[in-house]
Amino acid sequence: MLVCVLAGAGLLGSGATAARADVDLDASPAYHSAEIPREYAPPQADHLAAAFYQRAHPNVVPAGVNDFGCVPDQAHPRPVVLAHGTDSTAYSDWSAIGPSLVEAGMCVFALNYGGAPGAQSYGTEDLRVSARQLGEFVDLVLAETGAAQVDLVGFSQGANVTRYYVNKLGGAPNVGTWVGLASPSYGGVMYGLVPVAQAIPGALEVFARVTSPAAVQQAAGSPVMVDLNAGGDTVPGPRYVTVGSRVDEMIQPFANIALRGPGADNIAIQDLCPANLTGHFHMVYDPFVRGLLLRALDPAAPAPACVPVPLGTGIPQVVIAGNS
């Protein structure tokens, strides 16, 4: 029942065909570049409001984001590239965070990866293909801004896509700081459903058809997750930061969020603000998390205020958005 609800809500994918773990990306005739949304749209309070707005304005991006005339200043020399989560978009996940980073003086960019051109939501295709799309986008941002490096921020699947680019596709020299919000660093077990499905022959392929290839690839122990972490969670060069919640609805156990490599800074929301019970789906709309991200990108930024957040905040909005 839980799988059906989440799949229907768009939280696990959009019904794309299952992809083989050993797919030959170079030989794939279906490869295409990411979409770059251009139409500015206002900040929203949650995923539901963002989804409703985007349905009437398909090519939207958070206000101030994807300004390719932006010139990084001395205080913020690295442009910030944002990568959304599964079955989502640059606007749905970043409509609040994007403008706040722009207001702080940063050049900010976001793409729609992992979906066919013109799709209503993205982040459903093979994660490794998405990482290549991200790499192309990073090259574009560097060329247009003249910057030497970018900072990468990924939410949920976006954390795995950006880290795959950094660790496996040679992107490390291009990245100063990598930040994963609700990062499925070691994948999720979906309340025990993933181990059960892995024990039944063919079950994961069926699950991929109900959800998406990207969703299945992020299951704990999947070939893609094993490959991503093989040889170490981190590589020399970039600074790594994760921001996670002990009550994350999608990633269990909580320890699967943290990076285990040297030099990683793993932050738990509740260690800093016990009354904030933000979980997975509210992560990118929570002001405290937004403040933590700002400090990760700019250590001179003020510490965010600790405000109580009830358990389950944001879940109804995401479910309604995915089923309306």
Secondary structure, DSSP 8 states (H G I E B T S, - for coil): -HHHHHHHTTSS--------TT--STT-TT----B---EEE---SSHHHHHHHHHH-TTEEETTTT-TT----SSS-S-EEEE--TTB-HHHHHTTHHHHHHHTT--EEE-B-SS-TT-SSB--S-HHHHHHHHHHHHHHHHHHH--S-EEEEEETHHHHHHHHHHHHSS-GGGEEEEEEES--TT-B-TTTHHHHHHHSTTHHHHHHHHS-HHHHHTBTT-HHHHHHHTT-S--SSSEEEEEE-TT-SSS-SGGGTS--STT-EEEEHHHH-TTB---TTTGGG-HHHHHHHHHHH-TTS-------B-TTTTHHHHHHHHT-
